[in-house]
Amino acid sequence: MNDEEAARERQAVAKRKDRESREQTPTTSEKSLTRKERASVAEHGNLSPLTVYSVVLREGEDELRRPNTSLWWSGVAAGVGISTSVLAEGIIRANLGSDHPYLTLIESLGYAFGFVLVILCRLQLFTENTITVVLPVLAEPSRNRFYCAARLWGIVLAANLVGTFLTAAISVHGGIIPADTFAAILEISRHVAELTPAEAFLRGIPSGFFIAAMVWMMPSAKGSEVLVIVMFTWLIAAGDFTHVIAGSNEIFTLVLNGEMNILTGLVFHISPVLIGNILGGTGLFAMLAYGQVHEEM
């Protein structure tokens, strides 16, 4: 350990002792409480930003160590699972009708189904990784960590897209979806395809930010995870923002239905959303999340 590392270690220990001292020093009101009541106050306190950061950081470090095969099959499963969002939206639209006055608000609830499935099943979804695996890189930037993050991003993104392509193929050629539901899915997909690359990119930024924020909230949302997921994924759909993996299922549906060229779909629709999601999740939220606790470590 060199002098610089030793100095950082001493500084970290000093900050930890300072936090411990503040935790053990009762506030004015706590001086009147019994030991049991003080324990109750501590139990019901919110997690500190540094604690949340540490939880997400630990998850990120674990993800970086996972073998390629595990990442691949988890990513394919996530791509298949996230397609449930498009299916649920199509079912709601088919039953309510395209002329329902509150169609967008109600239909957007269906968008949450795939995210609930993927997140609670702990599957590898690319947009979640825009924050979880970035925090370890920011904490200890090194060539190896950059390589591990790039490896994970590449495998998970490719696997997610394979998963959404498979489900799109089943939807178009499998004959298992009712005709009215499939027609509704095509309507939804065509709406996404109407966005210009610039619009798709810009609408991908808030979406990436919301997904990253959702990951950040999970450690504090014990018992309310489903509500948090539904709230923010509904907001993405109701706000007409774009998500690269869920949106890829819609684009692939049009490609396999003969309405779009695969190259056009990848270059002009999927890629701009991908960049927007990365910018919102990594460029904005991850940097802000790291910045708010950097001086406390």
N, C-alpha and C positions, 0 to 999 in steps of 0.2 A: 504494500500500500504506500503510495507516494504522499508527499506533504499535502497536495491539493485534495486528494481523496480523504486523508485523515482529517483535514479541516472541515470538509463537508460532513463527515461522520459525526464530528463533535458538534457541529451546528445542528444537525438533525436530532441528536440526543438532547441538546439544550431546548429545542422547540418542543420535543415530546415531554420533557420534564415540566416545561411551562404549562402545557395543556393539562397534564396530570395535576399540577398544583391548582389550576383554576377549577378543575372538576371536583377536587377535594375541598375547596373553600366554599362554604355555604353562602348563598345569597342572604339578603336581609330577612326575607320571608322564611327561608329554609332553616334559619336559626331557631324558629319556633316550632319546627316539625320534629316528630319522633324519627328514630332511625328507620322504621318501617315506611313511614310517609316519605322520607327522603329517597328511599329505594324505589318507591312508586313513581316519584318525580323523574328519576333517572331512567326508569323503564319506559315511561311514556314520552320521553324526549325524542326529537327527530334525529335521524342520522346526520352527522356533520358532513359538509361537502367533502372533506378529506376522507371520511369513512366510505362514502359513496364512490369516490374516485378509486379508493383502494380495492373495493369489491369489483368494479369494472376492470381495473388494471389486472387483477388476479385472473379474471375470466379471459382477458385478452392474452395473457401469458400462457394460459392453458391451451387456448386455441392455436397459438403459434407452434406449439409442440405436437399437435395432432398429426398422425401420419396421412400421407396423400390419399390413400384408399378411403379412410374414414371421412375426410373432407369431401371427397368426390361423391360418395353415395349419400351422405347427409345433404349435400348440395342438390343432387338430383331429386331427392325426396322433398326438399324445400321448394324446388321449382314446380313439382307436381302439386304440392300442398297449396302454394300461393295461388295457383290457378283456380282454387275453390272460390276466391274472391270474385272472379269474372263470372263463374257459374252462378253464384248466389245472386249477383246483380242481374244476370239474365233471367233467372227464375222470378225475381221480384218484378222486373219490368214486364215480363210476359203476362203475369197475373194482374198487375195494376193497369197496364196499357200505357202506351207512349204519350197519351194526352192527359195523364193524371196531373193535377195542378201541383202536387208536392212530390212528384216522381223522384227528382234528384235527391231530396232530403231523405226519403225513405229508402230508395235504391242504394244510397251510399252506405247504409248499414250492412248491406250484403258484402261490401268491400272488406269489412273487418273479419269475415269468416276465415279467409286464408291466412291472415296474419295471426289470428288467435291460434289456429292449428300449428303453424310453423314455429311460432315463438314458444308456446307452451310445450311443444314436442322437442324443443331444443335443437331444431334443425338449423343448418348453415344457410342463412339468408345474406346475400351480399351487402345490402344496405345496413344491416346491423354491424357488419364488420368494418364499416367506415369509421366507427369510433372505438370498438373494443380492441382491435389489434393495432390501432394507431397510438393509443395511450402508452403501451410498452415502448414503442419506437420513440415517442417524445420523451419518455422518462429516461431511457438509456439509448440514445441514437448510436447505432453501429452498423457496419456493413452487413453483419449477419442478421440483425433484426430487420433491416430494410429488405434483405433477401427473403426472410421468412414471411414478412407481411406481403410482399409481392407474390410469393408462391401461393399463399392462402387466398389472396384476392383473385389471382388468375384461375385457380382450380375451382373456387366456389362460384365465381361468375360464370365460367363455362358450364359447370354442372347445373346451376340454376336455369340457364338458357336451354340446356338439353331437356330438363324437366318440363319447362313451359312449352317447348316444341312438341314433346311427346303428348302432353295433354291437349294441345291444339290439334294435333293429328287425330287423336281419338274423337275430339269434338266434331271435326269436319268429316272424317271418313269412318268413324266407328259406328255411327247409326244408333248411339245409345242415348242421345239427348233429344227430347221432344222437338218437333219442328218449330213450334212457337218460341221455345226457349232459345234454340239456336239462332232464330231470326233476331231475337232481342240481343244476343251476344254479338251478332254481326253489326247491329246498330251501334252498340257501345264501342265496338272496335273501330268502326268507321269514324266515330266522333274523335277518337284519339288520333287517327291517321290524318284528320283535317288540320292538326296543329303544324305550323311551320317548324323547322329545326330550331330557330331562335326561341319560339314560344315553348317548345318542348324542353329546351335547356333551362330557360328562366323558371318555368313551373316545376322543374325538378329540384331547384335549390331549396324552396320551403319544405318539400317532401323529404329530402335528405336530412334537413334540420330536425323535422318532427320525429322521424324514425330514431335519430341519434338521441334526441331528448327523451324519447320513450325508453330507450335502453338505459339511460342515466337515471330515470325515475324508478325502474324496476326494484332496486334494492330497498327503496322506501315504500314500495307499494304492496307489501306482503298482505295477501288476502284480497287485494283489489286489482290484481294484474289484468284480469279480463276487462274490467272497466277502463283502465288506462289504455289498453290496446284498442278497444272499440272507440273510445273518444278521439284518439289522434288519427287512427286510420279512417274513421268517418270524416274527420276534418280534411284529410288529404283528398278523399273522393268528392266530398261536397264542395270543396274549394276548387275542384277541377285541376288539382296539381298532378304531377306525373311521377310514377314510380317505375324504375327500369325493369324490374323482374315481373311484377304484375302486368305492366304495360306490354312486355315482350310477348306474353300469351295472346294479347289482343292483336298485336302486329302479326304474329305467326299464324293466327287464325285467318287473317286476310290473305297472307301469302299462300297458305295451303288451300284456300278457297278460290285461288286464281285471281285475286283482285289486286295483288301487289307483288312486285319483284323482290326476292329475298335480299338482294344487295341494297335496294332502296330502303327496305325495312331496317336493315342493320345500320346503314350510314346516316339516313335522314330522320330516323325515328328513335331507334334504340340508343345509338351512340350519344346524341345530344342529352337525352335524359340521364344516361349513365354519368356524364360529366357533371351535370347539374346536381345529381344526388351526391356525388363525391364532394363537390364543392360545398354543398349545404351540410353534409354530415361530418366531413373531415376539416375542410377549410374554415368553416364557421364554428360548428358546435364543439368539435374535439379540441380545437385551439382554445376556445373560450373556457371549456371545462378544465383543461390543463392549466390555463392561465390563472384561474381563480384559486387554485390550491398550490401553485408552484412555490410561492414564498412560504408556505406553511410546512413544507417537507424538509 
